[in-house]
Amino acid sequence: ATAAPVSYADRGPYAVGQVDLEVDPERRVAVFYPVGADAVPADAEPYTYSGDTIFGPELSGLLPGALAAEISPPDTWVGLPASGDGPFPVVLHSHGAAGNLRFANLHNTHTASWGHVVVVVDHPERGVAAAFAALGQAEGDEEPDFSDSFLDTDQLLEGLELALAQADDPDSPLAGALDGTRVAAEGHSAGGSASGAAAYDERIALWIGQAPSPPVPPETDVEAYLTEEEDDDGDVEIQVDVAAVYEDAEPPAVTSLVIAAEGDTIIDLDERVVPAYEWLASPKRLAVIADSGHAVFVDPCLNILEEGGLSAFVETLGFDPDDVDLIELGENGCLPTDTSAEEIWPLIDHLTVAQLEETFGDEAVGSDWLGEDFLNETFPGLLAELRTG
């Protein structure tokens, strides 16, 4: 019999453990995993992160509170042994451009609390520190370099290998925790493209794209699909003709969940998200969040909203906010005119965990809990559209 639908918006039955792994001195992998709720000792170290963690104290002191503030995911602890209930399904998570492996930790710890191991891979080449370092640098006339287009996908799969090796180490907190036969790839924005390419790996059965850049199959000769387009200011931009790629390529043979926002000005819903969704193989879902935008998926969004945006901070640095792409990237979906991220996050968490349950757990229960009637009843006014295929 099918169980009655239940919301995954609240935290799950597990406490959450956290460890950092190191691929090399420049690149880390953060892993969140289930811990028995009664196995947290009184002296356990709570997991937290802040601007100091990401940028170092010197730069952090110059940043607005929205980016420098301390964020502490609930019931999350450093280095505790994983629950013996495993092995658990694995979720690879890839952050977006100007992001960081810490910026989605509220979401990732929520996913882990429901019985999943979340492996979060850093991409420093397109991270937030690199974005700030590039502020004020003159743009050259050289064409963009697409020769290493799948670097972040390679990094994502390296992170999976590293975490799986830890699961085989009896001395690791992750010992026995990861099920390498049940793997999902998830990513936000540019991380959506990276995780979508990773979904061609035979170990991955589910792709979750959060406001995703269109995924491109790995080993695609990207330079063969470059086009020149003129923007609203008359500047010529070189872009990948994704529509042409899709005409020539097969989508990954996995289940897909795409979560987008109707007010996204970075990854346009109609021009970029919907064509990617239509190209994907079945089974698939597209959930569109109402009255929100691109950055609603990340932890700093709530603080950015409370501070009224990032424009004032950039002005103190001597820049015109209209000339800094980083502003729109961080503000879109996180301004007082948008629905608060605090209201939307439970919907994102529910969609994610329910899809994971459908793919790796009880299919009948997962499908019921992802139905349009249940979603609208449980999260009234937050879902603009739901498509299935």
Salt bridges, closest charged atoms under 4 A:
ASP20 OD2 - ARG28 NH1 3.63
ASP20 OD2 - ARG102 NH2 2.62
ASP24 OD2 - ARG27 NH2 3.27
ASP122 OD1 - HIS95 NE2 3.17
ASP152 OD2 - ARG126 NE 3.05
GLU158 OE1 - ARG27 NH2 3.20
GLU161 OE2 - ARG203 NH1 2.71
ASP179 OD2 - ARG182 NE 2.70
GLU186 OE1 - HIS93 ND1 2.70
GLU186 OE2 - HIS107 NE2 2.99
ASP201 OD1 - ARG203 NE 2.89
ASP264 OD2 - HIS294 ND1 2.82
GLU278 OE2 - ARG387 NH1 3.94
ASP349 OD1 - HIS107 ND1 2.73
ASP349 OD2 - HIS110 ND1 3.51
GLU358 OE2 - ARG285 NH2 2.95
GLU385 OE2 - ARG387 NE 2.49
